Amino acid sequence: MRILVIAAAVMALTVASAQAQGRRPPNDGAKPADNKPKVDEKAYKAALERIPEPKDKYDPWGGARPSEPAKKPK
């Protein structure tokens, strides 16, 4: 009997969550407003050109190991 009650509770919770996922707000037929800003290609390319080029190549492991190998004295 106890197993039957637990199985019924699990089924009820599963069905309730499935119903909640399927609900949609009513559509009035109106298009949603386009709130995305327009991309200006010329301004984008100009901004990319203003970024200075790095003098040294970036080494992400620079802090984990020495940049120059240690030389052994003879």
DSSP file (Angstrom, degrees, kcal/mol; ACC not computed):
  #  RESIDUE AA STRUCTURE BP1 BP2  ACC     N-H-->O    O-->H-N    N-H-->O    O-->H-N    TCO  KAPPA ALPHA  PHI   PSI    X-CA   Y-CA   Z-CA
    1    1 A M     >        0   0    0      0, 0.0     4,-2.0     0, 0.0     5,-0.2   0.000 360.0 360.0 360.0 -43.0    0.0    0.0    0.0
    2    2 A R  H  >  +     0   0    0      1,-0.2     4,-2.2     2,-0.2     5,-0.2   0.900 360.0  50.9 -62.0 -40.6    2.8    2.4    0.9
    3    3 A I  H  > S+     0   0    0      1,-0.2     4,-2.5     2,-0.2    -1,-0.2   0.877 107.7  53.6 -64.3 -38.2    4.5    1.8   -2.4
    4    4 A L  H  > S+     0   0    0      2,-0.2     4,-2.1     1,-0.2    -1,-0.2   0.898 109.2  48.0 -64.2 -41.3    1.3    2.5   -4.3
    5    5 A V  H  X S+     0   0    0     -4,-2.0     4,-2.0     2,-0.2    -2,-0.2   0.907 112.8  48.2 -66.6 -42.2    0.9    5.9   -2.5
    6    6 A I  H  X S+     0   0    0     -4,-2.2     4,-2.3     2,-0.2    -2,-0.2   0.907 111.4  50.2 -65.2 -41.7    4.5    6.8   -3.2
    7    7 A A  H  X S+     0   0    0     -4,-2.5     4,-2.2     1,-0.2    -1,-0.2   0.895 110.4  50.0 -63.7 -40.2    4.2    5.9   -6.9
    8    8 A A  H  X S+     0   0    0     -4,-2.1     4,-2.2     2,-0.2    -1,-0.2   0.883 110.2  50.4 -66.2 -37.8    1.0    7.9   -7.2
    9    9 A A  H  X S+     0   0    0     -4,-2.0     4,-2.2     2,-0.2    -2,-0.2   0.909 110.6  49.0 -67.1 -41.5    2.7   11.0   -5.6
   10   10 A V  H  X S+     0   0    0     -4,-2.3     4,-2.2     1,-0.2    -2,-0.2   0.917 112.0  48.8 -63.5 -43.2    5.6   10.7   -8.0
   11   11 A M  H  X S+     0   0    0     -4,-2.2     4,-2.4     2,-0.2     5,-0.2   0.899 110.2  51.4 -63.3 -41.1    3.3   10.4  -11.0
   12   12 A A  H  X S+     0   0    0     -4,-2.2     4,-2.2     1,-0.2    -2,-0.2   0.906 111.1  47.5 -64.7 -41.5    1.3   13.4   -9.8
   13   13 A L  H  X S+     0   0    0     -4,-2.2     4,-2.0     2,-0.2    -1,-0.2   0.885 111.9  50.7 -66.7 -38.0    4.4   15.6   -9.5
   14   14 A T  H  X S+     0   0    0     -4,-2.2     4,-1.9     2,-0.2    -2,-0.2   0.922 112.5  45.6 -65.4 -44.6    5.7   14.5  -12.9
   15   15 A V  H  X S+     0   0    0     -4,-2.4     4,-2.1     1,-0.2    -2,-0.2   0.886 111.4  53.1 -67.1 -38.7    2.4   15.4  -14.6
   16   16 A A  H  X S+     0   0    0     -4,-2.2     4,-1.9     1,-0.2    -1,-0.2   0.899 110.0  47.1 -65.4 -40.3    2.2   18.7  -12.8
   17   17 A S  H  X S+     0   0    0     -4,-2.0     4,-1.5     1,-0.2    -1,-0.2   0.874 110.9  52.1 -70.4 -34.9    5.6   19.8  -13.9
   18   18 A A  H  X S+     0   0    0     -4,-1.9     4,-1.2     1,-0.2    -2,-0.2   0.886 109.8  49.3 -67.0 -38.2    4.9   18.7  -17.4
   19   19 A Q  H  X S+     0   0    0     -4,-2.1     4,-0.7     1,-0.2    -2,-0.2   0.878 108.0  54.0 -67.8 -36.9    1.7   20.8  -17.5
   20   20 A A  H  < S+     0   0    0     -4,-1.9     3,-0.4     1,-0.2    -1,-0.2   0.844 107.4  51.1 -66.7 -32.7    3.6   23.8  -16.1
   21   21 A Q  H  < S+     0   0    0     -4,-1.5    -1,-0.2     1,-0.2    -2,-0.2   0.791 106.6  54.9 -73.9 -27.5    6.1   23.6  -18.9
   22   22 A G  H  < S+     0   0    0     -4,-1.2     2,-0.2    -3,-0.2    -1,-0.2   0.610  82.7 104.0 -83.7 -11.9    3.5   23.5  -21.6
   23   23 A R     <  -     0   0    0     -4,-0.7    -3,-0.0    -3,-0.4    -4,-0.0  -0.517  47.9-174.6 -77.2 136.7    1.6   26.6  -20.6
   24   24 A R        -     0   0    0     -2,-0.2     3,-0.1     3,-0.0    -2,-0.0  -0.960  29.3-108.8-126.8 145.2    2.1   29.7  -22.7
   25   25 A P        -     0   0    0      0, 0.0     2,-0.0     0, 0.0     0, 0.0  -0.423  50.7 -89.8 -68.5 150.7    0.8   33.2  -22.2
   26   26 A P        -     0   0    0      0, 0.0     2,-0.5     0, 0.0     0, 0.0  -0.354  39.2-131.4 -64.2 140.1   -1.9   34.3  -24.7
   27   27 A N        -     0   0    0      1,-0.1    -3,-0.0    -3,-0.1     0, 0.0  -0.820  11.6-161.7 -96.6 125.2   -0.5   35.9  -27.8
   28   28 A D        -     0   0    0     -2,-0.5    -1,-0.1     2,-0.2     3,-0.1   0.489  44.9-112.1 -83.1  -2.6   -2.2   39.1  -28.8
   29   29 A G  S    S+     0   0    0      1,-0.3     2,-0.3     0, 0.0    -2,-0.1   0.406  77.3 128.9  87.4  -3.3   -0.9   38.9  -32.4
   30   30 A A        -     0   0    0      1,-0.1    -1,-0.3     3,-0.0    -2,-0.2  -0.647  62.7-116.6 -87.5 143.4    1.3   41.9  -31.9
   31   31 A K        -     0   0    0     -2,-0.3     2,-0.1    -3,-0.1     3,-0.1  -0.534  33.1-110.0 -74.4 141.5    5.0   41.6  -32.8
   32   32 A P        -     0   0    0      0, 0.0     2,-0.1     0, 0.0    -1,-0.1  -0.452  40.0-100.4 -69.3 147.1    7.4   42.0  -29.9
   33   33 A A        -     0   0    0     -2,-0.1     2,-1.1     1,-0.1     3,-0.0  -0.429  29.0-122.7 -69.5 139.9    9.4   45.2  -30.0
   34   34 A D        +     0   0    0      1,-0.2    -1,-0.1    -2,-0.1    -3,-0.0  -0.732  37.3 170.0 -86.3 100.4   13.0   44.8  -31.3
   35   35 A N        +     0   0    0     -2,-1.1    -1,-0.2     2,-0.1    -2,-0.0   0.380  36.4 116.0 -94.0   3.7   15.0   46.2  -28.4
   36   36 A K  S    S-     0   0    0      1,-0.1     2,-0.1    -3,-0.0     3,-0.0  -0.534  70.3-117.3 -75.2 136.3   18.4   45.1  -29.8
   37   37 A P        -     0   0    0      0, 0.0     2,-0.2     0, 0.0    -1,-0.1  -0.442  31.8-107.5 -70.6 147.8   20.8   48.0  -30.6
   38   38 A K        -     0   0    0     -2,-0.1     2,-0.5     1,-0.1     0, 0.0  -0.538  30.7-125.1 -75.3 139.3   21.8   48.3  -34.3
   39   39 A V        -     0   0    0     -2,-0.2     2,-0.8    -3,-0.0    -1,-0.1  -0.749  14.6-152.5 -90.3 127.0   25.3   47.2  -35.0
   40   40 A D     >  -     0   0    0     -2,-0.5     4,-2.1     1,-0.2     5,-0.2  -0.872   5.6-166.2-100.8 107.3   27.4   49.9  -36.8
   41   41 A E  H  > S+     0   0    0     -2,-0.8     4,-2.5     1,-0.2     5,-0.2   0.873  85.5  52.3 -64.5 -38.9   30.1   48.0  -38.8
   42   42 A K  H  > S+     0   0    0      1,-0.2     4,-2.2     2,-0.2    -1,-0.2   0.923 111.6  45.9 -64.6 -43.3   32.2   51.1  -39.4
   43   43 A A  H  > S+     0   0    0      2,-0.2     4,-2.1     1,-0.2    -1,-0.2   0.867 112.0  52.7 -67.1 -35.9   32.4   52.0  -35.8
   44   44 A Y  H  X S+     0   0    0     -4,-2.1     4,-1.9     2,-0.2    -2,-0.2   0.940 111.5  44.5 -64.9 -47.5   33.1   48.4  -34.8
   45   45 A K  H  X S+     0   0    0     -4,-2.5     4,-1.8     1,-0.2    -2,-0.2   0.874 112.4  52.6 -66.6 -36.9   36.1   48.2  -37.2
   46   46 A A  H  X S+     0   0    0     -4,-2.2     4,-1.1    -5,-0.2    -1,-0.2   0.887 108.7  50.4 -65.4 -38.2   37.4   51.6  -36.2
   47   47 A A  H  < S+     0   0    0     -4,-2.1     4,-0.5     1,-0.2     3,-0.2   0.881 108.6  52.1 -67.4 -37.6   37.3   50.5  -32.5
   48   48 A L  H >< S+     0   0    0     -4,-1.9     3,-0.9     1,-0.2    -1,-0.2   0.867 107.1  53.2 -65.5 -35.6   39.2   47.4  -33.4
   49   49 A E  H 3< S+     0   0    0     -4,-1.8    -1,-0.2     1,-0.2    -2,-0.2   0.776 101.9  59.8 -70.7 -25.2   41.9   49.4  -35.2
   50   50 A R  T 3< S+     0   0    0     -4,-1.1    -1,-0.2    -3,-0.2    -2,-0.2   0.612  79.5 101.9 -78.9 -11.4   42.4   51.6  -32.1
   51   51 A I  S <  S-     0   0    0     -3,-0.9     2,-0.1    -4,-0.5    -3,-0.0  -0.613  78.3-125.1 -73.6 123.2   43.4   48.6  -29.9
   52   52 A P        -     0   0    0      0, 0.0    -2,-0.1     0, 0.0    -1,-0.1  -0.384  18.7-115.2 -72.1 148.3   47.2   48.8  -29.6
   53   53 A E        -     0   0    0      1,-0.1     2,-0.1    -2,-0.1     0, 0.0  -0.628  34.1-112.8 -78.5 136.6   49.2   45.7  -30.6
   54   54 A P        -     0   0    0      0, 0.0    -1,-0.1     0, 0.0     4,-0.0  -0.437  13.8-145.5 -70.6 144.6   51.1   44.1  -27.7
   55   55 A K  S    S+     0   0    0     -2,-0.1     2,-0.3     1,-0.1    -2,-0.0   0.907  84.2  41.5 -75.3 -43.4   54.9   44.4  -27.8
   56   56 A D  S    S-     0   0    0      1,-0.0     2,-0.2     3,-0.0    -1,-0.1  -0.795  93.2-107.5-106.7 148.4   55.5   41.0  -26.2
   57   57 A K        -     0   0    0     -2,-0.3     2,-0.3     1,-0.1    -2,-0.0  -0.545  41.6-111.2 -71.6 136.5   53.6   37.8  -26.9
   58   58 A Y        -     0   0    0     -2,-0.2    -1,-0.1     1,-0.0     0, 0.0  -0.510  28.1-163.4 -73.2 131.3   51.3   36.9  -23.9
   59   59 A D    >   -     0   0    0     -2,-0.3     3,-1.6     1,-0.1     4,-0.2  -0.917   7.4-171.0-116.8 102.6   52.4   33.8  -22.0
   60   60 A P  T 3  S+     0   0    0      0, 0.0     3,-0.3     0, 0.0    -1,-0.1   0.746  89.2  49.1 -66.8 -21.6   49.6   32.4  -19.8
   61   61 A W  T >> S+     0   0    0      1,-0.2     4,-1.3     2,-0.1     3,-0.9   0.217  77.6 109.8 -98.8  13.6   51.9   30.0  -18.1
   62   62 A G  T <4 S+     0   0    0     -3,-1.6    -1,-0.2     1,-0.3     5,-0.1   0.827  78.7  47.0 -60.5 -34.1   54.5   32.6  -17.4
   63   63 A G  T 34 S+     0   0    0     -3,-0.3    -1,-0.3    -4,-0.2    -2,-0.1   0.671 108.6  55.9 -81.0 -17.3   53.9   32.6  -13.6
   64   64 A A  T <4 S+     0   0    0     -3,-0.9    -2,-0.2     1,-0.1    -1,-0.2   0.727 117.8  20.0 -89.1 -23.2   53.9   28.8  -13.4
   65   65 A R  S  < S-     0   0    0     -4,-1.3    -1,-0.1    -3,-0.1     2,-0.1  -0.967  90.7 -92.3-142.0 156.7   57.4   28.3  -14.9
   66   66 A P        -     0   0    0      0, 0.0    -3,-0.1     0, 0.0    -2,-0.0  -0.407  27.5-135.2 -69.5 148.0   60.5   30.4  -15.4
   67   67 A S  S    S+     0   0    0      1,-0.1    -4,-0.0    -5,-0.1    -5,-0.0   0.845  92.5  42.3 -73.7 -33.3   60.7   32.2  -18.8
   68   68 A E  S    S-     0   0    0      3,-0.0    -1,-0.1    -3,-0.0     2,-0.1  -0.939  92.8-116.4-112.6 134.4   64.4   31.2  -19.3
   69   69 A P        -     0   0    0      0, 0.0     2,-0.2     0, 0.0    -2,-0.1  -0.438  37.4-105.6 -67.9 143.5   65.7   27.8  -18.4
   70   70 A A        -     0   0    0     -2,-0.1     2,-0.4     1,-0.1     0, 0.0  -0.496  32.0-133.0 -72.0 133.2   68.3   27.8  -15.6
   71   71 A K        -     0   0    0     -2,-0.2    -1,-0.1    -3,-0.0    -3,-0.0  -0.703  15.3-127.3 -89.6 138.4   71.8   27.3  -16.9
   72   72 A K        -     0   0    0     -2,-0.4     2,-0.2     1,-0.0    -1,-0.0  -0.706  21.7-127.6 -85.1 128.5   74.0   24.7  -15.0
   73   73 A P              0   0    0      0, 0.0    -1,-0.0     0, 0.0     0, 0.0  -0.509 360.0 360.0 -74.0 145.2   77.4   26.1  -13.9
   74   74 A K              0   0    0     -2,-0.2    -2,-0.0     0, 0.0     0, 0.0   0.448 360.0 360.0 -91.6 360.0   80.3   23.9  -14.9
